[in-house]
């Protein structure tokens, strides 16, 4: 920890040099919050300085809230600079005494909607630079140096025990191309409220040529679209009384998910799908985060003929990189063209890949070979959890009355306000004042609601206090004007 070297510089004290070097590493997000720092004695010995020099450097870092101390345990990386500061932040004091002014730069609470990097640690760019320095133009060639590509091997072995057809996509357009062939969006569709239906929402507009403008949630406007709460009794009751062709489920949900149900209840739903002859389309976002045993059990049941599973592998780990697998029982002759084009087994053996495909496959091979993928996921989980806790803590300090709805989602949580607001109007008002919030329509939540969806994934963790202040102000301003 702390890969720093100290030069004998007469213009600066040694402790100042040490403080500046460590500070630079912390601000570069090189370390996970709550990581223990080297002991004073150990760091002093390594840098060949006395203990007092390290004490002074650590004190300077603590004064800026970059680190914090535990009595009798040592020093640790702070989750955010202002987290342990009991004094009122003077910048916020000055801001709150004036009329509200929007931040100079956008504060982005949208999370993955903007497609930007969510974590510098083991980021795509940093690993690419390291990799390119080693291998140069070789990374654009097929099957790196005639070795087995670990990423393609990973895809091959991932679910080889599951007897279903597997179609592989490596872009959003390919994902849409497959979905359009497998799902008829002109038939009766059932969506579950609070599930992340963003992919299907966008695809429906594209396929049906229907634009949901001015916050029109369309749910009462389109005869073939139905919406029900993600509740066992309500879903079963709806299915028994209404004909549908497709039921859409997501493992990213702001409320209870079908995948949270007891497996006996899930099995009852599968039986009903077989009896009433409708397809259950499952969008899985978190396969790389943790294994979902229920989904594997579903694919091994005799009811899997009624299942289409879309397993998005990379987008939650590398924003913007959309690669994944469709699992389905459909026989090849029923959709021959897409099976011929996207069959996973054939793609793994394919030799005429483009330079771009080789680049991505080889870089992911490098990630797996050096265990960077597991480390990145671990850091990402920790960082998002910390950001959420800090922002919620700061929002509680700003709002008079506020509550939070957490569903163990790493990328989203909900703020429960005192007053119901028009989500569409608030989204526009916030954007005009440099505050960007997620599109509530992607989760098919009510247009008029007191639940505001928030993500910290795109926020800089060292400016969460300021983000909380501006979000509070914009909410108060909107309520006052409404």
N, C-alpha and C positions, 0 to 999 in steps of 0.2 A: 504494500500500500504506500502511496505517495512516492512516485518515481521522480524524485527531485534531487538536484545537485546544487550545492551552495559554493559560489565563488567568493574568494576573499576580495570584497569590494569595499574600499575605505569610505565611499560616499554613503553607504547604507549599513545600518546595524545588522548583525547576523539574524537576530530574531525577526526583523522587518523583512529580510529576504525570505526567510522560512515561511513567515505568515503569508506573503504575497504568492509564493509558489504553491502553497497548499490551497489558498483561496482560489487561485486560478483553476486548479484541478476540481475543486468542489463545484464551482460555478459552471464548469464544463459538463456537469452531470456524470462525472466519472465514477461516482460511488452511490450506492443505495442508501437512502435515509435510514438512520438508526444503526449504521455500520460502526463498529467500535474502532477508534483510532489507535495507532501504536502507542504503547506506554511512553511516558516522558523519558524514562531511562533508556528504553530500547531505541527510540528515534534519536536521542542525543548521542548514543554510542555509534549509530550508523552514520550520522552526519559529522561526527567528531567535534561536537560542541558540548558545553556544559548543560546540566539539567535546567538551570535558570533561564537559559536562552529559549528552550522549548516551552517552558512555562509561560514566558512573555508572549511567544507566538500564539500559543493556544488561547491565552487571555484575549488577544486581539481578535481572534476568530470568534470567540464566544461573545465578545462585545457587539459583533455584527450579526449574532444569532446564526452563524454558519455551522457552529457546533454547539453542543450542550453537554453539561457535566452531570454524571450521576455520582452521588456521594459514595465513596469507597469502591467505585466500579470503573471509573475512568471517564474518557470523553467520547462522544458519539457524533456522527454526522446528523445535523438537524434536518427535519422534513422540509422546513422552509425558514428563511431568515427571520421572519417576524413571529414565528410560532411560540417561542418561549419568552417573548418580550412583554413584560407586564405593563410597560409604559405606553401611553397613547402614541400612536404613530403620528409624528408632526405633519407629514405630508397629507395624511387623511384628515387631520384636524383643519388644516388650511382649506382643503377641498370642500369639506362639509360646511364650512362657514360661508361659502360663496354659492351663488346660483349654480345649478347643475350644468356642467360642461361635459360633453361627450369626450371619451378618451381619444388621444390623437391617432392611435392605431386601433384597428379592430380587435376586440376581445372575443375570441372564438370559443364558444361553448358547444359547438356542433359535434365535436369529436371526429369520428371517421368520415363524416359527410364531405369534408374538404380534402380528404386524401393525403394530408401531410404527415410527416414522420411524427410519431408519438413518443419516441424514446431514442436518444442519441446512442445509448449503450448497445453495442453490437448492431448498430444501424446499417441499413443496406449500403449507404454511401461509404461508411468507414471501412466495412469489410471488403467492399469492391476495390477500394484504393489499395488496400493491403494485398489483396489477391492479385490484382493487375500488376503490381510491382514484382511479384514472384513469377508469374506465368506469361505476362504480356498477351500477345495476340492468340496464344494457344487457347484461351478461354472461349473463343468463338468457334472452336472445332467440336465436332461430335465425339462423345464419349472420351472425356479428358484422358489423354495419353494412353488410350487403349485399355484403361482400367474400367471396372464396373462402376457406373455412376451410382453413388449411394442414394441420391434422391429418387432415381428411377427404380432402384431396388426397393426403396422405402414404399413407393407406390404399389409395386408388384406384391409385396408381402403384407401390406397394410390390412387388407381384409380378404386374403386369399381363401379363408375358410368359409366365406359367405358365398353361396351359390346364386349369384345374381349377375345380370349384365352390368358392366361398368363402363361409363362414358366419361372421357377426360376432357376438360376445357382449360385453356390457359389465358383467357381474356374474358371481359364482360360480354363482348359481342358473341363469342362462341357459346357462352353460358346461355345467352338469350336465344341463339339459334337452336340449341338443343331443346330448351324449354318451350319454344314456339311449336316444335314438332310433337312434343309430348302432352301439352296442355292446350285444350280448346277454350280460350277465354270468352267465347260467345255462349258457353253453356253455363249452368247454374253453379255459382262459386260461393263458398262459405269461408269468411275470414274470421279470425279470433281477435277480439279487441285487446289492445296493449301488446300484441305480438309484433315483432319487427317484420313488417310486410313490404319494406321499401323496394325490394327487387320485383316482386309481383305487382306492386302498385305502379311502378314505372313501366313495366312490361305491358300491363293492361292498357295504359294510355297509348303506348306505341302500337300495339296490335289492333286495338279497337278504334284508334283515331279519336279518342275522347280526352279532352283536356279539363282537368279539375281546377277551375279558376276561382279566384276570390274566396278561397277557403271552403268551397262547396265539397263536403265530404262524400257526395255522390251516393251515399248508402241508401237514401230513400228515393234517389233520382233514377238509378239504374235497376231495372227489374231482375237482372241475373246476378246481382251482387247482394250478398247477405252478410250481416255482422252479428256476432253473438259474443257474450262475455266468456272468457276462458274458464268456464266452470263446468264440472262434470255433469251435473243434473240439467243445466241449461242447454248444453251441447246435445246431450242424448235426447232431451225432449224436442229440441228443434229438428234433429235428424229424423225422429219418428213421425214428425208432422209436416215435413217439407222435403220435396225432392231436390237433391243436389248431385252434382257430378264430381266436384273437387272440394276437399277440405284442406286449408292451408295452415300449417303449424310451424312455429319457429322456436328454437332453443334460446332465443334472446327475447325476453318478454318482461314488460314492466309490471305485470301481474302474474298470477299463477299460470304456469305453462302446463300443457297436456303432458309434457315429459316429466313434470313433477308429480304426476299422479302415481298412485299405487299401481303396480303392473297388472293387477286383476282388473282395474278400471280401464287401463290401456287395452287390455285384451278384449274387453267388452266392446270397446270402440272399434277394434279391428274386426270382430265378428259382425258388427253392424255394417261395416264397410263392405264386407263380403256379401252379406244378406241383401243390402240395398244397392249394391253394385256402384260404389263411388270410390274415387281414388283419394288417398291421403298423401298430400305433398308436404314433406318435412324439409325445412331449411335449417341446416345445422351450421352454426358459425364457430363453435368452440371445440372442434375435434382435436386440434393441436394443444389446447389448454389442458384438457382432461378427458379421459375416455368416458364416453356415455354408454354404460352397460345396457341401459334400457333400449337404446337404438339398435345395438347389436342383437339383443334378444328379439326385437321386432322383426329384424331381417332374417332371423332363423325360424320364425314361426311359419305355419302353413298359410297364413294370411298375407304373406309378403307380396302376393300378386296384386294387391290393392295399394301397394306402397311405392312412391317415388321419393327417394332420398337425395337431396342436393347437399353435398358435403363441401362447404367452402373452406379450403385448407389454409390459405395464406392471408386473406384480407385483414383479419384481426391481428395478425402478427406483423405484416408488412403492408401498411395502408397503401391502397392503389394497385397492389399486385393481386389480381383476382384469378386464382387457379383452384380447381377442385374436381370432384367426381360426382356423377349421377349414378345412383344404384336403382335398378328396376328389373322387374321380372319379364317385361315385354319381350316377346319373341322377335328376333331380328327381322323376319319378313314383314312385320307390321310397320316398322319404321326403318327400312333397309338403308336409306341414304345416310341417316345420322349414325347408324351402327358402323357403317363402312368408313365414315369420316372420323368419328371420335372414339372408336373402340380402344379402351385403355391398353389391352394386351398388344394390339398392333402398334400403338404409338410408342410403347416401351421398346419395341424392336426396330422402330423406324430409324433410318440412317440419313435421310435427306432433310434433316431439320434446318431451319433458318439460323442465321447467326444469332438473332435475338433469342430464339428458343434454346440454343446451345448455351448462350451466356447465362440465362436464368437457371437452367438445369445444372450447369457446372458450378455456379455460385452457391446454389442450394446444396449441392454435393459437398462443397467446401464447408458450409455451415454444419452439416451433419457430421462430417469427418472430424471436425474440431469441437464438437459439442456446443457450438455457438447458439444453435437453435434453442436447446433446452435452457441455456443460460439467459438468452434474450427473453424467453417466455417468463422465466422466473423473475427477472428484473421488471418486466412489464407489469406483471401481476402486483408486485410490491409497490411500484411507482404509482400505478393507478389507484390502488387502495389508499396510499398516503395522500395523494392529491384530493381524493374524495373526502377523506376525514378532515383534512385541513380546510378545504373550502366550506364544508358543512359547519365546522367550528367557527370560522370567520363570519359566515352568514348568520349564525345564531347571535353573534355579537352585534350585527348590524340591524337585523329585523327585530321588531318588538315581539311578534308572535310568528313563529315559523315551525314547520315540522318537515320531516323527510320520509320518503318511502323508498326503502332499499330492498332490492330483490336479488342481492348477491350478483348483480351484473357489474363487470369491471368497467364498462364504458359509459353506463348511464345510471342516473338516479332521478327521482322526482322531488321537487320542492312543493310542499303543500302550503298554499297561501291562504290568507283569511278570506279573500274575496275571489269570486269567479271572474275570470277575464276572457275576452275573446282572443283565442290563441292566434288566429290569423292576423288580426289587427296588431296584437302585441309584437308578433314576429316582424312585421313591417316597421312598426314604431322603433323597436329595438335596433333594427338594421340601420335606420336613419340616424341613430345615435351611436353607431359603431359597436353594437352588441349583437353577436350572431348566435342564434339558438337553433337547436335541431328542429326539423320539420315534423310537427306533431302528427301530420297526416300519414307519415310512414309507419306510425304505431297505431293508426286508426283510433286515436283517442277522441273524446268529445271536443268540438270546436269551442264551446263555452265550458270552461273548467277552471278549478283552482289548483290544478296540478300542472306544474311547469317542468318539462323534461330538460335535463342539464347533463352535459358531459365535460369532464376535465381533461380528456385525452389530448387536446390540442393546446392546452394552457401551459405556460411556463410556470413550473412549480414555485419559482421564486417571486412570482407576482400574484399569487393567489389572494392575498389580502386586498390588494388593489382591485382585483377582479370581483371579489365579493362586494366591495364598496360600490363599484359602478353598477353591478347587477341589482343591488338593493335600491340604488337611486333611480334606476330606470324603471323598476317595478313600481316604486312609489309615485314617480312622475306620471306613469301611465294610468294608474288607479285614480290619481287626482284629476286627470284630464277626462276620464271616462264618465 
